[in-house]
Amino acid sequence: MVICLSPGGQTTTVGESPRGTLLVGTAEGIFSCERRHGSWSPQERLLPGEHISSLLYESRSRTLFAGTYGEALYASKDLGRNWERRDQGIGNREIYTLAVREVGGRPRLYAGTQPAHLFYSDDLGQSWSELSGLRQVPGVEKWTFPGPPHQAHVKSLAFDPRRSDIIYAAVEVGGFLKSSDGGRSWKRSFQGLLVDHIHSIVVDPTKSGRVYAATIGDGVYRSDDGGITWRNVGLKGSQVWRVATQEN
């Protein structure tokens, strides 16, 4: 099992081998750890000097992807011993989040950036195409971020496990967005969602239509109708950075 921990990547992915590998994305590269005698021990640092924003392990091809705040996306076929750039088509944008899901029987990669754009790749990152509908949402010109350079970014992506055409996105700061056509067009949803500062989105794999949003300043929200309406379900008034679900 390969476990990837990073601000903007899918937290846990599983491959056949090697087992017991923990990869942690930091401001000083990726720390690779091995599980020994019930605990994790650091073994080596990968991509030293790179500020890692997101990690993703695509299990079918056994490819590790690393996005950076330095406008680069790297790929490795040997868990970090060798790397190559795979960001053609994304342009000079910081990679804030990486995600993957199966579309048409093969993996489709997604990359969310700063400024807030969304790209996809059907060839494991060799080339990227933009889902330009994200920039056509009403109010996009008001998207911003408190800190310099005051540019909004795609902070989190999530997918409906039952319908491949449904994608959820959190834009910081811009709010919750939903696409029902594979990312070609998007709609904003704020009914009951009192803040637009969203850090992560998680879809409950056991409950159809149930989506959770971690917000900065107003706790955790839940939607039971696929993001149309929301209600606060805990930690109201708190800053929540990540939320997760667990299958029983």
Protein Blocks (a to p, Z undefined) as FASTA:
>chain_A
ZZdddfkbcfbacdfbdehiacdddfebcaddddeehiacdfbdchehiacfbdcddfkl
opacdddfkopacddfkgopaccddfehnbpaddfbdcdddeehiacddddddddddddd
fegomaccddfklmmgghklmgccfbaghiacdfbdcddfkbmkbccdddddebjcddfe
homaccddfehpabfcdfbdcddfkbghiacdddehiapaddfegomaccdfehehiacf
bdcdddZZ
